[in-house]
Amino acid sequence: MYRSSVYKSQNGETEMLALYDRQLKRLGLEYEDRMVVTRFGATHVVIAGARDAPPVVAVHGGNGNTSLNLSLFRPLVAGHRVYAPDTIGHPGKSAQTRLSPSDGSYGKWLVDVLDGLGLESVPVVASSYGASIVLQTAAMAPQRVSGAALCVPSGIAHGPILPMMCRLVVPWMLYGLRPTRKRLLQAFAPMMTEVDEEFLEFTDAMLRHVKMELRPPRELSKKELSGFSSPTLVIAAQDDIFFPADRVLPRADEILPNLVVSESIAGKHLPSREMLRQMNEAIGLFLDKVGQSEATTRGGI
C-alpha cells in the first residue's frame, strides 16, 4: 500500500501528474511554477498573466487541481495576473497532507499561501470545495480577501446528503470495478450539464488513482463572517447536486455582509460552455469593480 500519499500507487501518481502537465499545456498559456512554504507543507502555484496586471487568486474544487481549474477560468488570464495554487492534500503538485474540512485549517493554509506570494489583500475566485476555503479565510483574516467570487460554492448550503451519495458514490464504485466509457458517463452525468471531455479524462484517472476526499466542506455561519465586509459574488446552479441554487442563494444573502451579486444559472454543478462563458464575464465585471473600489480606497494610485 502506498500509504504516504493521496494516490493509491506510485504509478497512479505518475499518471495523474503527467495528465496534469498535458492538460495545462493544452490551455496554451505562458506560465511559471512556484513553490511556497506553508505550515502544512509546500504548496505548488501556477502563475499566469501579465506581471503588471491586477492580481487574482483562483482556488480549485475538491479532488481537483490547478490544470482543471484554469480550464474553467482561463478568460481571467487575459486581464489579470492569476495565482492558482494546488490545494494541499488534493491531486496536484502540493504536499499531500490532507487537512480537515471541518475546522479552520484550510483557511490558515490559504493565508500562508498569500504570505508566500507576497499578496497582502487580493480578490479570490473559487469554485465548489474551494469556496469554503475562501470563506474560512475571510472569517479568520477578512482583510486578506478584497473580494470573493464564489461559483457553484460550498461553504454556504448543501443539498440532501443521502440522494447525493446514492447518485454519485455507487456509480463511482461500479466504475472502479470495471472502467468503461459508458460507466464513466453514468458516474458523472449527475454533475455535468453537457459532456466535457477534459473533465472526463481527469475524472477517469482520478477515480482509478486517487484516494478521494469525501468529507464535505464546512459551512460558515453569519457570526463567523460578520467581519468580512469585502464585496462578494455568488453564482449557483439550479440543478447542482451538491449545492443547489434554491438553498445556496437565500443563505448567502443571510450570512454574507456585502453580497453584491447573487445569481442563479441553469444547469448542473459543471456548467455548459455557454454558461461558463457568461460566468466568466460576470466574474470579470465583478473583479473590475473590486479593482476600482481598491483604487478609490488607495486614493487612485
Disulfide bonds with the S-S distance in Angstrom:
none
